[in-house]
């Protein structure tokens, strides 16, 4: 995926709080910590719904309303976009970007 600046991986047994398994960099580590300590964010939603959560720009006000604690923490860490993909074992794999990105790929 073009423009991806980092990645984190959290996993755990179904019904349990996932634990951080991997972070590619400091910002990804901060993002994973925010999910765990604040108990909200795209990975929490992806895990709960078992569906991807695609956030093209965290600076959009609707995300601050959805995750009032996570969004400011992510923006402070330099994260502008998050793509949280659920794992069937529990947890999610967020990819983060330093700038807003489109959430669709044009057909060729």
Secondary structure as GFF3:
##gff-version 3
##sequence-region A 1 108
A	DSSP	beta_strand	6	11	.	.	.	ID=ss1
A	DSSP	beta_strand	19	23	.	.	.	ID=ss2
A	DSSP	alpha_helix	26	38	.	.	.	ID=ss3
A	DSSP	alpha_helix	42	49	.	.	.	ID=ss4
A	DSSP	beta_strand	53	55	.	.	.	ID=ss5
A	DSSP	alpha_helix	61	66	.	.	.	ID=ss6
A	DSSP	alpha_helix	70	76	.	.	.	ID=ss7
A	DSSP	beta_strand	81	86	.	.	.	ID=ss8
A	DSSP	beta_strand	92	97	.	.	.	ID=ss9
###
